[in-house]
Amino acid sequence: MNPHAMLLYKTMSTQETENAMADKLRTIFTNKVVQAKMVEAIVHNKPIGWARKSQATYYREPYALELKKILDDMMLTNKEFSFSYKWFEKTFGLGKDTLYARVYQSMRYLTEKLDPEGKYKKFLDERVAVRRERGRGVVLRFQQAYQTGGPAFEPTEVISESEEPKWKQRMNAWLESEDDAPFIQPNLLLSPEEITSIEIQLAALGDSVMSSITTHSIKIMKCNTGN
């Protein structure tokens, strides 16, 4: 499953928590302008479906607008683009995972916040594959049916919101809870893209969790960072 297929994911428990928090903020702040700013800053500052404690550094409008320019160019010219690992490390002093997080989170912000007509979401879902290529970088390629040259890329199934796996809902609920028992989910069949997406989500929690994610299982343990 392509990482951008995760754009539709939103668990009921997470949405209910966000709605409750938004309602609470509105009772605290009576000025409607202040209300809107506080709800936006506290509730809507991360991708849909992410745990409340997760931090999405690149889920911001400036980064989304950077990606928007690139997608506009792809629509116009049918060119494919690559964000080089070597360039990113030399320019920003940051590593491969951070580069992917920047592309992925800015893509989420663009489609969730700046795409009222669904133009970019449709383009990403139907025509473009975003993936990491070893020794190169994060690459935006056209899916095979739309390629005009270069390596073939096989599209994968886009799973609808109603088909979100129960284990993902349980994992998000566990991350939000005070439960210190390890989260263990066996008997999975995760794609490389799904593994990457989960790793990015957990990385946003910093040192508060340790994890082991394979094709067949997910194991997460909460760390006591207060000691």
Sequence and secondary structure as in RCSB ss.txt:
>XXXX:A:sequence
MNPHAMLLYKTMSTQETENAMADKLRTIFTNKVVQAKMVEAIVHNKPIGWARKSQATYYREPYALELKKILDDMM
LTNKEFSFSYKWFEKTFGLGKDTLYARVYQSMRYLTEKLDPEGKYKKFLDERVAVRRERGRGVVLRFQQAYQTGG
PAFEPTEVISESEEPKWKQRMNAWLESEDDAPFIQPNLLLSPEEITSIEIQLAALGDSVMSSITTHSIKIMKCNT
GN
>XXXX:A:secstr
  GGGGGG   HHHHHHHHHHHHHHHHH  SHHHHHHHHHHHTSSS TT  TT   TT SHHHHHHHHHHHHHHH
HH   EEEEHHHHHHHH   HHHHHHHHHHHHHHHHHHS TT HHHHHHHHTEEEEEETTTEEEEEE GGG SSS
S         GGG  HHHHHHHHHHHS   S EEE S    HHHHHHHHHHHHTTGGGEEEEE SS EEEEE  T
T 
